[in-house]
């Protein structure tokens, strides 16, 4: 029998001004054929606030090498209006886009920073150029599991021109251990174990589930 205790935690809106998150997963194994190179699997992810989101995946399986990555760069240009560039490259598909979107924040006092909705248009290049309707949903909340500070976040991105429907979903569950970087405690590093589930369909559907080592640097 297993009991899980959840305790909600209220966090002030301005307690975190900047956040840099790094995640790493690494796996080395021997191939089935001893003549092949050593198999390996590497995942690296980097996030900085809402401005940068980078994901890199590399694998060699029985001597067959593959890699993929995605990169999102975005910046607020005027009162909740954002301009973003996006690239997703795999062995099956390669798309990139320039997005213009508007941020709709929650009206709830404690949800204002944790629940975000982006709507806009995406000037997208895949097999051909097309304008797509863009919708993004992001939700995060803090809980304590067995009195360990934790954060669970959900992210959904969809793009459609009413002929094709692209989507990406990400779930992260972080379990934190905080280490201060200064005597004033104004800046600290938070190591975590992060369960990451990533589902992507930009012309080819696939999903991954990994337990990664993460580091958050916040102030």
C-alpha positions as CSV (number, residue, x, y, z in Angstrom):
1,X,0.0,0.0,0.0
2,X,1.2,3.5,-0.8
3,X,0.0,6.8,0.6
4,X,0.7,10.1,-1.1
5,X,0.1,13.4,0.8
6,X,-0.4,16.6,-1.2
7,X,-0.2,20.0,0.4
8,X,-1.0,23.1,-1.7
9,X,1.5,26.0,-1.3
10,X,0.7,29.6,-2.1
11,X,3.6,31.4,-3.7
12,X,3.8,35.2,-4.1
13,X,3.6,36.4,-7.7
14,X,7.0,38.3,-7.7
15,X,9.0,35.8,-5.6
16,X,10.7,34.5,-8.8
17,X,12.0,37.1,-11.2
18,X,14.4,35.0,-13.4
19,X,14.7,31.3,-13.8
20,X,17.2,29.3,-15.8
21,X,16.4,25.5,-15.9
22,X,18.8,22.8,-17.1
23,X,17.9,19.1,-17.6
24,X,20.1,16.2,-18.5
25,X,19.5,12.5,-19.2
26,X,22.2,10.1,-20.2
27,X,22.3,6.4,-20.9
28,X,25.1,4.1,-22.1
29,X,24.6,0.4,-23.0
30,X,26.4,-2.3,-25.0
31,X,25.0,-3.1,-28.4
32,X,23.5,-6.5,-29.5
33,X,26.3,-6.8,-32.0
34,X,29.7,-6.4,-30.3
35,X,31.2,-5.0,-33.6
36,X,28.9,-2.0,-33.4
37,X,29.9,1.2,-31.5
38,X,28.7,1.6,-27.9
39,X,25.1,2.6,-27.8
40,X,24.1,5.7,-26.0
41,X,21.2,8.1,-25.4
42,X,21.5,11.7,-24.4
43,X,18.7,14.3,-23.7
44,X,19.5,17.9,-22.9
45,X,17.0,20.6,-22.2
46,X,17.3,24.3,-21.4
47,X,14.7,26.9,-20.4
48,X,15.0,30.5,-19.5
49,X,11.8,32.1,-18.3
50,X,9.4,32.2,-21.3
51,X,12.1,33.4,-23.6
52,X,14.1,30.3,-24.5
53,X,13.1,26.7,-24.7
54,X,15.7,24.3,-26.2
55,X,15.4,20.5,-26.4
56,X,18.0,18.1,-27.9
57,X,17.9,14.3,-28.2
58,X,20.6,12.0,-29.6
59,X,20.6,8.3,-29.8
60,X,22.7,5.4,-31.2
61,X,20.9,2.1,-31.2
62,X,22.7,-1.0,-32.5
63,X,25.0,1.3,-34.5
64,X,22.2,3.4,-36.0
65,X,22.5,7.1,-35.1
66,X,19.7,9.6,-34.9
67,X,19.2,13.0,-33.4
68,X,16.5,15.7,-33.1
69,X,16.1,19.1,-31.6
70,X,13.6,21.9,-31.1
71,X,14.2,25.6,-30.3
72,X,11.8,28.3,-29.3
73,X,12.9,31.9,-28.9
74,X,10.3,34.6,-28.0
75,X,10.2,38.1,-26.6
76,X,7.4,40.4,-25.4
77,X,7.4,43.4,-27.7
78,X,4.5,45.4,-26.4
79,X,2.0,44.8,-23.6
80,X,1.5,41.0,-23.8
81,X,2.2,40.9,-27.5
82,X,4.9,38.4,-28.3
83,X,7.1,37.6,-31.3
84,X,8.6,34.1,-31.5
85,X,10.7,32.0,-33.7
86,X,10.4,28.2,-33.6
87,X,12.3,25.3,-35.2
88,X,11.7,21.5,-34.9
89,X,14.0,19.2,-36.8
90,X,13.9,15.3,-36.8
91,X,14.7,12.6,-39.3
92,X,11.0,12.6,-40.2
93,X,10.1,16.3,-40.4
94,X,11.6,19.7,-40.4
95,X,9.5,22.8,-39.7
96,X,10.2,26.4,-38.7
97,X,8.0,29.3,-38.1
98,X,7.7,33.0,-37.1
99,X,4.8,33.4,-34.6
100,X,2.9,36.5,-33.5
101,X,0.8,35.9,-30.4
102,X,-1.0,37.6,-27.5
103,X,-0.8,36.5,-23.9
104,X,-4.1,36.1,-22.0
105,X,-3.3,35.8,-18.2
106,X,-5.6,34.4,-15.6
107,X,-7.7,36.9,-13.6
108,X,-7.3,34.9,-10.4
109,X,-4.9,36.5,-8.0
110,X,-2.8,33.4,-7.3
111,X,-3.0,32.0,-10.8
112,X,-1.9,35.1,-12.7
113,X,1.7,33.9,-13.3
114,X,1.0,30.2,-13.4
115,X,-1.8,29.9,-16.0
116,X,-1.1,31.4,-19.4
117,X,-2.9,31.3,-22.7
118,X,-1.3,32.4,-26.0
119,X,-3.4,33.0,-29.1
120,X,-2.1,34.2,-32.5
121,X,-0.9,33.2,-36.0
122,X,2.1,31.2,-37.1
123,X,3.9,31.9,-40.4
124,X,5.0,28.3,-40.9
125,X,7.3,26.5,-43.3
126,X,7.0,22.7,-43.4
127,X,6.4,21.0,-46.7
128,X,5.2,24.3,-48.0
129,X,4.5,27.8,-46.6
130,X,1.2,28.4,-44.9
131,X,-0.4,30.6,-42.2
132,X,-1.7,28.7,-39.2
133,X,-3.8,29.5,-36.2
134,X,-1.8,29.2,-33.0
135,X,-3.0,28.3,-29.5
136,X,-0.8,27.6,-26.5
137,X,-1.8,26.7,-22.9
138,X,0.5,26.6,-19.9
139,X,-0.3,25.7,-16.4
140,X,2.0,25.2,-13.4
141,X,1.3,24.7,-9.7
142,X,3.3,23.9,-6.5
143,X,2.6,21.1,-4.1
144,X,4.5,19.2,-1.4
145,X,4.8,15.4,-1.9
146,X,6.0,13.8,1.3
147,X,7.0,17.3,2.4
148,X,9.3,17.7,-0.6
149,X,8.8,20.9,-2.5
150,X,7.5,20.0,-5.9
151,X,6.2,21.7,-9.1
152,X,4.0,20.2,-11.8
153,X,3.6,22.0,-15.1
154,X,1.6,21.3,-18.3
155,X,2.2,22.8,-21.7
156,X,0.1,22.4,-24.9
157,X,0.9,23.9,-28.3
158,X,-1.3,23.5,-31.4
159,X,-1.1,24.9,-34.9
160,X,-3.6,24.4,-37.7
161,X,-4.4,25.7,-41.2
162,X,-7.6,23.5,-41.2
163,X,-5.8,21.0,-43.5
164,X,-3.0,20.0,-41.1
165,X,-3.1,19.8,-37.3
166,X,0.2,20.0,-35.5
167,X,0.5,19.7,-31.7
168,X,3.0,19.3,-28.9
169,X,2.4,18.4,-25.2
170,X,4.8,18.5,-22.3
171,X,4.4,17.4,-18.7
172,X,7.1,18.0,-16.0
173,X,7.0,17.0,-12.4
174,X,10.0,18.4,-10.5
175,X,11.0,17.3,-7.0
176,X,13.3,20.0,-5.5
177,X,16.3,20.2,-3.2
178,X,17.4,23.9,-2.8
179,X,21.1,25.0,-2.3
180,X,21.8,28.7,-1.6
181,X,24.4,30.6,-3.7
182,X,24.7,33.6,-1.4
183,X,24.5,34.5,2.3
184,X,21.5,36.8,1.6
185,X,19.5,33.9,0.1
186,X,18.5,36.3,-2.8
187,X,19.9,33.7,-5.3
188,X,19.9,30.0,-5.0
189,X,20.3,26.9,-7.0
190,X,17.6,24.2,-6.9
191,X,18.5,20.7,-8.0
192,X,15.7,18.4,-8.8
193,X,14.6,15.1,-10.2
194,X,12.3,15.8,-13.1
195,X,9.8,13.3,-14.7
196,X,9.4,14.6,-18.3
197,X,6.7,13.3,-20.7
198,X,6.9,14.9,-24.1
199,X,4.5,14.2,-27.0
200,X,5.1,15.7,-30.4
201,X,3.3,15.5,-33.8
202,X,4.7,17.8,-36.5
203,X,3.9,15.4,-39.3
204,X,5.2,12.4,-37.4
205,X,3.9,11.4,-34.0
206,X,6.2,10.2,-31.2
207,X,6.4,10.5,-27.4
208,X,9.1,10.1,-24.7
209,X,9.1,9.6,-21.0
210,X,12.3,10.2,-19.0
211,X,13.4,10.8,-15.5
212,X,16.0,13.6,-15.7
213,X,18.4,15.4,-13.4
214,X,17.6,19.1,-13.4
215,X,19.0,22.3,-12.0
216,X,17.1,25.6,-11.6
217,X,18.9,28.8,-11.0
218,X,16.4,31.5,-9.8
219,X,16.4,34.9,-8.1
